[in-house]
Amino acid sequence: MLDNKTLTQFGIQLDDEFPHPFSSDHPDWNESYFFDWYDANGRIAGHCRVGWHPVQQRVLFWLYLLDGEEWLAIEEYRLPFSTLTLHSDKQVFAYEGWGLAFSYQAGEALQTGTLSVSGFARVLSGQRQGLVLPVAVQLTMNALGPAHSRGGGTVEDHQAEGFSTNRYEQPIAGALTVSIDKHTQDVTVRGERDHSWGPRPWDMQWQFLVINTEKFSLQSTVVNIPEWPEIKVGYFQENDGEMENLEGVEFDLSFDATSPHRSVAGHFDLACSSGRLISGRIETISGVEIDITHTFSPPKRTEYRRSLVRCYIDDEAPVIGWFECNRDSNPSK
């Protein structure tokens, strides 16, 4: 267990585990939690995001599961906000209705918790492609490091006067029970969780890499917002070491717009505040495209993808991670 001083060293407070007040003046106000995970072999993996737009009165939920052979997905973008239960005792959020249930129960704030999901997922790839199958997930996680944040930021359209706006990331490990069509597996997993709140316009591009192993964890992000300098942030933490900020993030990647299953490959270079340099290359194990067309006004498609990747860093054995990107799907216009 991490002590509270360690957990909150980047300015995030224990109460930030829970939902925040929102500004009714911002239609794009979005509070969200995401969790991703993978086993040591890179065969069992998943990504779950719960976000709500209270001014728009809707909840966004998605769950993507990889069982080694198939991708399955639940995608709900217009659940009624009024049916979402927020901050009831240690229950951070909960929803139940029409064959779908999901919740996150905090244990110790910023330290432990349990994500639970049950519903019906469509098979996106593999021999059973097109079928709708019952699925259930329970992820009992514990934090491996502090709640990392670079503060509320200075991007004007991500702020709201008089309201807290921020985000944090944490490396996690946990016990996963996943059931797909009555086939249940218990797996030890590692991954990342994120909590963000404030005005969140989606009209930007980003690249995001996260790796979590028994030796270290890292997260690195490059964000391009129109008419704003490029943002490069992240952290690196060796096992039982201090978490440090990344001062430099460089991605040199190639993308295959025609294949979400093999969408990205290339190199990365990361510079830590201590002077440590981390260089490596990534290759896609498998991936999926996520629909965020409805977040734009007017709606449009971007190339928003989550890829489970294998990473080669220096002379070390390959490790597993997640790579996420949102790119303009029609850059010529």
C-alpha positions as a Markdown table, in Angstrom:
| # | Residue | x | y | z |
|---|---|---|---|---|
| 1 | Met | 0.0 | 0.0 | 0.0 |
| 2 | Leu | 1.2 | 3.5 | -0.9 |
| 3 | Asp | 1.0 | 6.2 | 1.7 |
| 4 | Asn | -1.1 | 9.3 | 1.1 |
| 5 | Lys | 1.8 | 11.6 | 0.7 |
| 6 | Thr | 3.2 | 9.5 | -2.1 |
| 7 | Leu | -0.3 | 9.1 | -3.8 |
| 8 | Thr | -0.9 | 12.9 | -3.8 |
| 9 | Gln | 2.6 | 14.2 | -4.6 |
| 10 | Phe | 1.5 | 15.6 | -7.9 |
| 11 | Gly | -1.3 | 17.7 | -6.4 |
| 12 | Ile | -4.2 | 15.3 | -6.9 |
| 13 | Gln | -6.2 | 15.0 | -3.7 |
| 14 | Leu | -7.9 | 11.9 | -2.2 |
| 15 | Asp | -11.3 | 13.4 | -3.0 |
| 16 | Asp | -10.4 | 13.5 | -6.6 |
| 17 | Glu | -11.1 | 9.8 | -6.7 |
| 18 | Phe | -14.8 | 10.8 | -6.9 |
| 19 | Pro | -16.9 | 12.9 | -9.4 |
| 20 | His | -16.7 | 16.7 | -9.4 |
| 21 | Pro | -19.1 | 19.6 | -9.7 |
| 22 | Phe | -19.6 | 20.7 | -13.3 |
| 23 | Ser | -20.2 | 24.0 | -15.0 |
| 24 | Ser | -23.5 | 24.3 | -16.8 |
| 25 | Asp | -21.9 | 26.9 | -19.1 |
| 26 | His | -19.9 | 24.3 | -20.9 |
| 27 | Pro | -21.8 | 21.9 | -23.1 |
| 28 | Asp | -18.6 | 19.9 | -23.7 |
| 29 | Trp | -18.0 | 19.3 | -20.0 |
| 30 | Asn | -16.9 | 15.7 | -19.7 |
| 31 | Glu | -15.9 | 13.7 | -16.7 |
| 32 | Ser | -14.5 | 10.3 | -17.5 |
| 33 | Tyr | -12.8 | 7.3 | -16.0 |
| 34 | Phe | -10.9 | 4.7 | -18.1 |
| 35 | Phe | -9.2 | 1.5 | -17.3 |
| 36 | Asp | -7.0 | -0.7 | -19.5 |
| 37 | Trp | -5.3 | -4.0 | -18.8 |
| 38 | Tyr | -3.5 | -6.9 | -20.4 |
| 39 | Asp | -1.9 | -10.1 | -19.3 |
| 40 | Ala | 1.8 | -10.9 | -19.5 |
| 41 | Asn | 1.4 | -12.7 | -22.8 |
| 42 | Gly | -0.6 | -10.0 | -24.6 |
| 43 | Arg | -3.5 | -12.3 | -25.3 |
| 44 | Ile | -6.1 | -11.2 | -22.8 |
| 45 | Ala | -6.7 | -7.5 | -22.8 |
| 46 | Gly | -9.3 | -4.9 | -22.4 |
| 47 | His | -10.2 | -1.2 | -22.3 |
| 48 | Cys | -13.2 | 0.3 | -20.6 |
| 49 | Arg | -14.2 | 4.0 | -20.5 |
| 50 | Val | -17.1 | 5.6 | -18.7 |
| 51 | Gly | -17.7 | 9.3 | -19.4 |
| 52 | Trp | -20.6 | 11.7 | -18.9 |
| 53 | His | -21.6 | 15.0 | -20.5 |
| 54 | Pro | -24.0 | 16.4 | -17.9 |
| 55 | Val | -25.0 | 19.4 | -19.9 |
| 56 | Gln | -25.8 | 17.2 | -22.9 |
| 57 | Gln | -27.6 | 14.8 | -20.4 |
| 58 | Arg | -25.9 | 11.7 | -21.8 |
| 59 | Val | -23.4 | 9.0 | -20.7 |
| 60 | Leu | -20.8 | 7.4 | -22.9 |
| 61 | Phe | -19.8 | 3.9 | -22.2 |
| 62 | Trp | -17.5 | 1.5 | -24.1 |
| 63 | Leu | -15.9 | -1.8 | -23.3 |
| 64 | Tyr | -13.5 | -3.5 | -25.7 |
| 65 | Leu | -12.3 | -7.1 | -24.9 |
| 66 | Leu | -9.6 | -9.2 | -26.6 |
| 67 | Asp | -9.7 | -12.8 | -25.8 |
| 68 | Gly | -6.6 | -13.9 | -27.8 |
| 69 | Glu | -8.6 | -14.6 | -31.0 |
| 70 | Glu | -11.6 | -12.2 | -31.0 |
| 71 | Trp | -12.4 | -8.6 | -30.3 |
| 72 | Leu | -15.7 | -7.9 | -28.6 |
| 73 | Ala | -17.3 | -4.5 | -27.9 |
| 74 | Ile | -20.1 | -2.8 | -26.1 |
| 75 | Glu | -20.6 | 0.8 | -27.3 |
| 76 | Glu | -23.2 | 3.1 | -25.8 |
| 77 | Tyr | -23.1 | 6.8 | -26.4 |
| 78 | Arg | -26.5 | 8.1 | -25.4 |
| 79 | Leu | -27.4 | 6.6 | -22.1 |
| 80 | Pro | -29.5 | 9.0 | -20.1 |
| 81 | Phe | -27.4 | 10.9 | -17.5 |
| 82 | Ser | -30.4 | 10.9 | -15.1 |
| 83 | Thr | -30.0 | 7.1 | -14.7 |
| 84 | Leu | -26.3 | 7.3 | -13.6 |
| 85 | Thr | -25.7 | 7.1 | -9.9 |
| 86 | Leu | -22.7 | 9.2 | -8.8 |
| 87 | His | -20.7 | 9.1 | -5.5 |
| 88 | Ser | -22.9 | 7.1 | -3.3 |
| 89 | Asp | -20.7 | 6.3 | -0.3 |
| 90 | Lys | -17.6 | 4.6 | -1.9 |
| 91 | Gln | -19.4 | 3.8 | -5.1 |
| 92 | Val | -17.9 | 6.2 | -7.6 |
| 93 | Phe | -20.5 | 5.6 | -10.3 |
| 94 | Ala | -23.1 | 3.0 | -11.2 |
| 95 | Tyr | -25.6 | 2.3 | -14.0 |
| 96 | Glu | -28.1 | -0.5 | -14.6 |
| 97 | Gly | -30.7 | -0.9 | -17.2 |
| 98 | Trp | -31.8 | -2.7 | -20.3 |
| 99 | Gly | -29.2 | -5.5 | -20.2 |
| 100 | Leu | -26.2 | -3.4 | -19.2 |
| 101 | Ala | -24.7 | -2.8 | -15.8 |
| 102 | Phe | -21.4 | -1.1 | -14.8 |
| 103 | Ser | -20.0 | 0.4 | -11.7 |
| 104 | Tyr | -16.8 | 1.4 | -10.0 |
| 105 | Gln | -16.4 | 0.8 | -6.3 |
| 106 | Ala | -13.5 | 2.6 | -4.6 |
| 107 | Gly | -11.7 | 0.9 | -1.8 |
| 108 | Glu | -9.0 | 3.2 | -0.4 |
| 109 | Ala | -9.1 | 6.4 | -2.4 |
| 110 | Leu | -6.5 | 6.6 | -5.2 |
| 111 | Gln | -5.3 | 3.2 | -4.0 |
| 112 | Thr | -7.7 | 0.3 | -4.7 |
| 113 | Gly | -11.1 | -0.3 | -6.4 |
| 114 | Thr | -13.2 | -2.7 | -8.4 |
| 115 | Leu | -14.7 | -2.1 | -11.9 |
| 116 | Ser | -17.6 | -4.4 | -12.7 |
| 117 | Val | -19.4 | -4.7 | -16.1 |
| 118 | Ser | -22.0 | -7.0 | -17.4 |
| 119 | Gly | -23.9 | -6.9 | -20.7 |
| 120 | Phe | -24.0 | -8.1 | -24.3 |
| 121 | Ala | -21.1 | -7.5 | -26.6 |
| 122 | Arg | -20.9 | -7.7 | -30.4 |
| 123 | Val | -18.0 | -9.8 | -31.8 |
| 124 | Leu | -15.9 | -7.6 | -34.0 |
| 125 | Ser | -13.5 | -10.1 | -35.4 |
| 126 | Gly | -12.7 | -13.8 | -35.5 |
| 127 | Gln | -14.8 | -16.8 | -36.4 |
| 128 | Arg | -17.9 | -15.6 | -34.5 |
| 129 | Gln | -17.8 | -12.1 | -36.0 |
| 130 | Gly | -21.2 | -10.5 | -35.9 |
| 131 | Leu | -22.6 | -12.5 | -33.0 |
| 132 | Val | -23.9 | -10.8 | -29.8 |
| 133 | Leu | -22.6 | -12.7 | -26.7 |
| 134 | Pro | -23.0 | -12.2 | -23.0 |
| 135 | Val | -19.9 | -10.8 | -21.2 |
| 136 | Ala | -18.9 | -9.9 | -17.7 |
| 137 | Val | -15.8 | -8.3 | -16.3 |
| 138 | Gln | -14.6 | -7.7 | -12.8 |
| 139 | Leu | -11.3 | -5.9 | -12.4 |
| 140 | Thr | -10.0 | -5.6 | -8.8 |
| 141 | Met | -7.1 | -3.2 | -9.0 |
| 142 | Asn | -4.5 | -1.6 | -6.9 |
| 143 | Ala | -2.4 | 1.5 | -7.7 |
| 144 | Leu | 1.3 | 0.9 | -8.4 |
| 145 | Gly | 2.3 | 4.6 | -8.3 |
| 146 | Pro | 1.1 | 8.1 | -7.5 |
| 147 | Ala | -1.8 | 9.8 | -9.3 |
| 148 | His | 0.3 | 11.5 | -11.9 |
| 149 | Ser | -0.7 | 15.0 | -13.1 |
| 150 | Arg | 0.9 | 18.0 | -14.6 |
| 151 | Gly | -1.8 | 20.2 | -13.1 |
| 152 | Gly | -5.0 | 21.7 | -14.5 |
| 153 | Gly | -3.1 | 23.0 | -17.5 |
| 154 | Thr | -3.3 | 26.3 | -19.3 |
| 155 | Val | -5.3 | 25.4 | -22.4 |
| 156 | Glu | -8.2 | 27.9 | -22.2 |
| 157 | Asp | -11.0 | 25.7 | -23.6 |
| 158 | His | -10.1 | 22.9 | -21.0 |
| 159 | Gln | -10.8 | 25.3 | -18.1 |
| 160 | Ala | -13.9 | 26.7 | -16.4 |
| 161 | Glu | -13.8 | 29.7 | -14.1 |
| 162 | Gly | -14.6 | 28.7 | -10.5 |
| 163 | Phe | -14.5 | 25.0 | -11.1 |
| 164 | Ser | -11.8 | 22.3 | -10.7 |
| 165 | Thr | -10.6 | 20.9 | -14.0 |
| 166 | Asn | -7.8 | 18.4 | -14.1 |
| 167 | Arg | -6.8 | 14.8 | -14.9 |
| 168 | Tyr | -4.5 | 12.1 | -13.6 |
| 169 | Glu | -3.1 | 8.8 | -14.7 |
| 170 | Gln | -2.0 | 5.8 | -12.5 |
| 171 | Pro | -0.3 | 2.5 | -13.3 |
| 172 | Ile | -2.3 | -0.4 | -11.9 |
| 173 | Ala | -2.1 | -4.1 | -11.3 |
| 174 | Gly | -5.0 | -6.4 | -10.5 |
| 175 | Ala | -7.0 | -9.6 | -10.7 |
| 176 | Leu | -9.3 | -9.9 | -13.6 |
| 177 | Thr | -12.2 | -12.2 | -14.0 |
| 178 | Val | -13.6 | -12.1 | -17.5 |
| 179 | Ser | -16.5 | -14.2 | -18.8 |
| 180 | Ile | -17.5 | -14.4 | -22.5 |
| 181 | Asp | -20.4 | -16.6 | -23.5 |
| 182 | Lys | -20.1 | -18.6 | -20.2 |
| 183 | His | -16.4 | -19.2 | -20.6 |
| 184 | Thr | -14.7 | -17.7 | -17.6 |
| 185 | Gln | -11.0 | -16.9 | -17.1 |
| 186 | Asp | -9.1 | -15.5 | -14.0 |
| 187 | Val | -6.0 | -13.6 | -15.1 |
| 188 | Thr | -3.4 | -11.4 | -13.4 |
| 189 | Val | -3.1 | -8.1 | -15.3 |
| 190 | Arg | -1.3 | -4.8 | -15.4 |
| 191 | Gly | -2.4 | -1.6 | -17.0 |
| 192 | Glu | -3.4 | 2.1 | -16.5 |
| 193 | Arg | -6.3 | 4.1 | -15.3 |
| 194 | Asp | -7.2 | 7.7 | -16.0 |
| 195 | His | -9.6 | 10.2 | -14.5 |
| 196 | Ser | -10.4 | 13.5 | -16.2 |
| 197 | Trp | -12.9 | 16.3 | -15.6 |
| 198 | Gly | -13.6 | 19.7 | -17.2 |
| 199 | Pro | -14.5 | 21.1 | -20.6 |
| 200 | Arg | -13.1 | 18.5 | -23.1 |
| 201 | Pro | -13.4 | 19.5 | -26.8 |
| 202 | Trp | -12.5 | 16.5 | -28.9 |
| 203 | Asp | -11.3 | 18.5 | -31.8 |
| 204 | Met | -7.6 | 17.7 | -31.4 |
| 205 | Gln | -5.2 | 14.9 | -32.3 |
| 206 | Trp | -3.1 | 12.8 | -29.9 |
| 207 | Gln | -0.8 | 9.9 | -29.5 |
| 208 | Phe | -0.6 | 8.0 | -26.2 |
| 209 | Leu | 1.7 | 5.1 | -25.2 |
| 210 | Val | 1.5 | 3.3 | -21.8 |
| 211 | Ile | 3.7 | 0.4 | -20.7 |
| 212 | Asn | 3.5 | -1.4 | -17.3 |
| 213 | Thr | 5.9 | -4.2 | -16.4 |
| 214 | Glu | 7.3 | -5.8 | -13.2 |
| 215 | Lys | 10.4 | -3.5 | -13.7 |
| 216 | Phe | 8.9 | -0.2 | -14.6 |
| 217 | Ser | 5.8 | 1.8 | -15.8 |
| 218 | Leu | 5.6 | 4.7 | -18.2 |
| 219 | Gln | 3.0 | 6.8 | -19.9 |
| 220 | Ser | 3.8 | 9.3 | -22.7 |
| 221 | Thr | 1.5 | 11.6 | -24.7 |
| 222 | Val | 1.8 | 14.0 | -27.5 |
| 223 | Val | -1.3 | 16.3 | -28.0 |
| 224 | Asn | -1.9 | 18.7 | -31.0 |
| 225 | Ile | -4.6 | 21.2 | -30.3 |
| 226 | Pro | -5.5 | 23.7 | -33.1 |
| 227 | Glu | -3.7 | 27.1 | -32.6 |
| 228 | Trp | -1.8 | 25.8 | -29.6 |
| 229 | Pro | 1.8 | 24.6 | -29.1 |
| 230 | Glu | 2.3 | 20.9 | -29.1 |
| 231 | Ile | 1.9 | 19.3 | -25.7 |
| 232 | Lys | 4.3 | 16.5 | -24.6 |
| 233 | Val | 3.8 | 15.0 | -21.2 |
| 234 | Gly | 4.1 | 11.7 | -19.3 |
| 235 | Tyr | 5.9 | 9.9 | -16.5 |
| 236 | Phe | 8.4 | 7.1 | -15.9 |
| 237 | Gln | 8.8 | 5.0 | -12.7 |
| 238 | Glu | 11.1 | 2.1 | -11.9 |
| 239 | Asn | 9.7 | -0.5 | -9.6 |
| 240 | Asp | 9.8 | 0.9 | -6.0 |
| 241 | Gly | 11.4 | 4.1 | -7.4 |
| 242 | Glu | 10.3 | 7.7 | -7.6 |
| 243 | Met | 7.9 | 8.7 | -10.4 |
| 244 | Glu | 9.4 | 11.4 | -12.6 |
| 245 | Asn | 8.0 | 13.6 | -15.3 |
| 246 | Leu | 8.9 | 13.2 | -18.9 |
| 247 | Glu | 10.6 | 16.3 | -20.3 |
| 248 | Gly | 10.6 | 15.0 | -23.9 |
| 249 | Val | 8.4 | 12.7 | -25.9 |
| 250 | Glu | 9.1 | 12.0 | -29.6 |
| 251 | Phe | 7.2 | 9.5 | -31.7 |
| 252 | Asp | 8.4 | 8.4 | -35.2 |
| 253 | Leu | 5.5 | 6.2 | -36.3 |
| 254 | Ser | 3.9 | 4.9 | -39.4 |
| 255 | Phe | 0.1 | 4.3 | -39.6 |
| 256 | Asp | -2.0 | 2.0 | -41.7 |
| 257 | Ala | -5.4 | 3.8 | -42.2 |
| 258 | Thr | -6.9 | 0.7 | -43.8 |
| 259 | Ser | -6.2 | -1.7 | -40.9 |
| 260 | Pro | -7.2 | -1.1 | -37.3 |
| 261 | His | -5.8 | -4.5 | -36.4 |
| 262 | Arg | -2.3 | -3.6 | -37.5 |
| 263 | Ser | -2.5 | 0.1 | -37.5 |
| 264 | Val | 0.8 | 1.4 | -36.0 |
| 265 | Ala | 4.6 | 0.7 | -35.9 |
| 266 | Gly | 7.7 | 2.7 | -35.4 |
| 267 | His | 10.0 | 4.2 | -32.8 |
| 268 | Phe | 9.8 | 6.4 | -29.7 |
| 269 | Asp | 12.3 | 8.4 | -27.7 |
| 270 | Leu | 11.5 | 9.6 | -24.1 |
| 271 | Ala | 13.5 | 12.0 | -22.0 |
| 272 | Cys | 13.0 | 11.8 | -18.2 |
| 273 | Ser | 13.6 | 14.8 | -15.8 |
| 274 | Ser | 16.5 | 12.9 | -14.3 |
| 275 | Gly | 18.3 | 12.8 | -17.7 |
| 276 | Arg | 17.5 | 9.2 | -18.4 |
| 277 | Leu | 16.8 | 8.5 | -22.0 |
| 278 | Ile | 14.4 | 5.7 | -23.1 |
| 279 | Ser | 14.3 | 4.6 | -26.7 |
| 280 | Gly | 12.4 | 1.7 | -28.3 |
| 281 | Arg | 10.2 | 0.5 | -31.1 |
| 282 | Ile | 6.6 | -0.7 | -31.1 |
| 283 | Glu | 4.7 | -3.2 | -33.3 |
| 284 | Thr | 0.9 | -3.8 | -33.2 |
| 285 | Ile | -0.3 | -7.1 | -31.7 |
| 286 | Ser | -3.9 | -6.3 | -32.5 |
| 287 | Gly | -6.2 | -3.3 | -32.3 |
| 288 | Val | -9.7 | -1.8 | -32.7 |
| 289 | Glu | -11.2 | 1.4 | -34.0 |
| 290 | Ile | -13.5 | 3.4 | -31.6 |
| 291 | Asp | -16.4 | 5.6 | -32.8 |
| 292 | Ile | -16.3 | 9.2 | -31.6 |
| 293 | Thr | -18.1 | 10.7 | -34.6 |
| 294 | His | -20.8 | 12.0 | -32.2 |
| 295 | Thr | -18.5 | 14.1 | -30.1 |
| 296 | Phe | -17.9 | 16.6 | -32.9 |
| 297 | Ser | -20.2 | 19.4 | -34.1 |
| 298 | Pro | -21.1 | 18.7 | -36.8 |
| 299 | Pro | -20.4 | 14.9 | -36.4 |
| 300 | Lys | -17.4 | 13.6 | -38.4 |
| 301 | Arg | -15.1 | 10.6 | -38.5 |
| 302 | Thr | -11.6 | 10.6 | -37.2 |
| 303 | Glu | -9.1 | 7.7 | -37.1 |
| 304 | Tyr | -9.4 | 6.9 | -33.3 |
| 305 | Arg | -7.8 | 3.6 | -32.5 |
| 306 | Arg | -6.6 | 1.5 | -29.5 |
| 307 | Ser | -3.8 | -0.9 | -30.3 |
| 308 | Leu | -2.3 | -3.5 | -28.0 |
| 309 | Val | 1.4 | -3.3 | -28.8 |
| 310 | Arg | 4.7 | -5.2 | -28.2 |
| 311 | Cys | 7.5 | -2.9 | -27.3 |
| 312 | Tyr | 11.3 | -3.4 | -27.7 |
| 313 | Ile | 13.4 | -1.2 | -25.4 |
| 314 | Asp | 17.1 | -1.3 | -25.7 |
| 315 | Asp | 18.3 | -4.9 | -25.1 |
| 316 | Glu | 15.5 | -5.9 | -22.8 |
| 317 | Ala | 13.0 | -8.6 | -23.5 |
| 318 | Pro | 9.9 | -7.3 | -25.3 |
| 319 | Val | 7.1 | -6.0 | -23.2 |
| 320 | Ile | 3.3 | -5.3 | -23.7 |
| 321 | Gly | 1.6 | -1.9 | -23.8 |
| 322 | Trp | -1.2 | 0.1 | -25.2 |
| 323 | Phe | -1.0 | 2.7 | -27.9 |
| 324 | Glu | -3.9 | 5.1 | -28.6 |
| 325 | Cys | -4.2 | 7.7 | -31.3 |
| 326 | Asn | -6.7 | 10.1 | -32.7 |
| 327 | Arg | -5.8 | 11.3 | -36.2 |
| 328 | Asp | -7.5 | 13.3 | -38.9 |
| 329 | Ser | -9.1 | 10.7 | -41.3 |
| 330 | Asn | -9.1 | 13.2 | -44.2 |
| 331 | Pro | -6.0 | 15.4 | -43.7 |
| 332 | Ser | -6.1 | 16.8 | -47.3 |
| 333 | Lys | -9.3 | 18.7 | -46.6 |
